[in-house]
Structures are given as structure tokens and as C-alpha cells.
Amino acid sequence: MLWLKSFHVIFMVSWFAALFYLPRLFVYHCDVTAETEHTRFCIMERKLYNIGLIAMIGTWVFAVALLAANPGYFQSGGWLHLKILLAVILSGYYGWLKGLTRKFAAKANTRSHKFYRLINEIPAVLLVAMVILVIVKPF
């Protein structure tokens, strides 16, 4: 069980690294005018997204493995259900970032750096909520 938890946390930390950094790349990409810089940002965003996707899948795989190994978690109160809901929302957010990555690649971005600075806070808020749910188990 501890091995499963360890790998779940390792993949989760890696996924959050991508969740925090990809919108930050968008902030900087907004100010790019030269074609070489645009190409460089597109490559970085695509590669980071793909690495984060692997981390997201690993997070989910080990989460499911943890639940399969200990189905009693479902009886431990509403904290787990809310954590899973937040993880689903976070996964949807990550999919939305993929769409934004494609818009930047197509030079179709219409949003300012301020928008990307704002959405960069979403994973931080969800991370705080998820950690509190897991550690404190308020329900």
C-alpha cells in the first residue's frame, strides 16, 4: 500500500508541476512577436503538456490501484468523494489547457497575459483543497 501511495504522490507532484508551469508559459507566450520565439514556445508547451499528460495518467492509475487495494476508503466519509470530484475537475482543466496550447500553436490566441496569470491560480486552489481533504478529512 505504501508503494502505491508513493507512486501516486510522485505522479501527482509531476502533474502539478505541469499544471503550474504551462499557464506560466502562456503568460510569456502572449508577449512573443518573433517567429523563432513563437516556435520555441510552441515546442515547450507541447512537450510540457505531454509530460504532464503522462503524469496525470500515472496519478489516476495509482489512485485507482489504491482504491482497489483498499475499497474501505469509500466508507471513510465524504472527503474522498470530494477529492475525486476535484481531481476530475482538474483533469478537465488540463484538457482545456490542451485546447489553449493548440490555439497558441495556430496563432489564434485572443486572451491577454492577465487572463493566463489568473487561470494559473486554479491548480493552486485545487491543490490546497485536495491536501486539506486528504490530511484533515473534514467530513
C-alpha positions in Angstrom: 0.0 0.0 0.0 2.8 2.4 0.8 4.4 1.8 -2.6 1.1 2.7 -4.3 0.8 5.8 -2.2 4.4 6.8 -3.0 3.9 6.5 -6.7 0.6 8.2 -6.6 2.2 11.2 -4.9 5.2 11.2 -7.3 3.0 11.3 -10.3 0.7 13.9 -8.7 3.6 16.2 -7.9 4.9 15.8 -11.5 1.4 16.6 -12.9 1.1 19.7 -10.7 4.5 20.9 -12.0 3.0 20.9 -15.5 -0.3 22.4 -14.2 1.6 25.3 -12.6 4.1 25.9 -15.4 2.0 25.5 -18.6 -0.2 28.6 -18.0 3.0 30.5 -17.0 4.4 29.7 -20.4 1.2 31.1 -21.9 1.8 34.3 -20.0 5.2 34.7 -21.6 4.0 33.5 -25.0 1.5 36.4 -25.1 4.3 38.9 -25.5 6.2 37.0 -28.3 6.4 38.7 -31.7 9.3 36.9 -33.4 8.5 33.7 -35.3 11.5 31.8 -33.8 10.3 32.7 -30.3 6.7 31.6 -31.1 8.1 28.3 -32.4 10.2 27.8 -29.3 7.2 28.4 -27.0 5.0 26.0 -29.0 7.6 23.3 -28.7 8.0 23.9 -24.9 4.2 24.0 -24.4 3.6 20.8 -26.4 6.4 18.9 -24.7 5.4 20.0 -21.2 1.8 19.1 -21.9 2.7 15.6 -23.0 4.9 15.1 -19.9 2.1 16.4 -17.7 -0.3 14.1 -19.5 1.8 11.0 -18.6 1.9 12.3 -15.0 -1.9 12.8 -15.0 -2.5 9.3 -16.2 0.0 7.9 -13.7 -1.8 9.8 -10.9 -5.1 8.3 -11.9 -3.7 4.8 -12.4 -2.2 4.7 -8.9 -5.3 6.4 -7.4 -7.4 3.6 -8.8 -4.9 1.0 -7.6 -5.1 2.5 -4.1 -8.9 2.3 -4.1 -8.8 -1.2 -5.5 -6.4 -2.3 -2.8 -8.4 -0.7 0.0 -12.1 -0.3 -1.0 -12.8 0.8 2.6 -11.7 4.2 1.7 -15.1 4.8 0.2 -16.6 4.3 3.6 -14.3 6.9 5.2 -16.6 9.9 4.7 -17.3 12.5 2.0 -13.7 13.8 1.9 -12.7 11.1 -0.6 -15.7 11.8 -2.9 -14.9 15.5 -2.9 -11.2 14.8 -3.6 -12.2 12.6 -6.6 -14.5 15.3 -7.8 -11.7 17.9 -7.6 -9.4 15.5 -9.4 -12.0 15.1 -12.2 -12.3 18.9 -12.4 -8.5 19.3 -12.5 -8.4 16.7 -15.3 -10.9 18.7 -17.3 -8.9 21.8 -16.7 -5.8 20.0 -18.1 -7.8 19.1 -21.2 -8.8 22.7 -21.5 -5.1 23.7 -21.4 -4.5 21.4 -24.3 -7.0 23.4 -26.3 -5.2 26.6 -25.3 -1.9 25.0 -26.4 -3.4 24.4 -29.8 -4.7 27.9 -30.1 -1.2 29.3 -29.4 0.2 27.0 -32.0 -2.3 28.2 -34.5 -1.6 31.8 -33.6 -5.3 32.1 -32.6 -4.8 33.3 -29.0 -7.2 36.1 -28.2 -6.5 36.4 -24.5 -4.1 38.7 -22.6 -1.3 37.7 -20.2 -3.5 38.8 -17.3 -6.0 36.1 -18.2 -3.3 33.4 -18.1 -2.0 34.8 -14.8 -5.4 34.4 -13.3 -6.0 30.8 -14.6 -2.6 29.9 -13.3 -4.1 30.1 -9.8 -6.7 27.4 -10.4 -4.4 24.5 -9.8 -3.0 26.1 -6.6 -6.5 26.5 -5.1 -7.4 22.9 -6.0 -4.1 21.6 -4.6 -4.7 23.3 -1.3 -8.3 21.9 -1.1 -7.2 18.4 -2.0 -4.3 18.3 0.5 -6.7 19.6 3.3 -9.2 16.9 2.3 -6.6 14.1 2.4 -4.8 15.2 5.6 -7.6 16.7 7.7 -10.5 14.6 6.4 -13.1 17.2 7.4 -16.1 15.1 6.6 
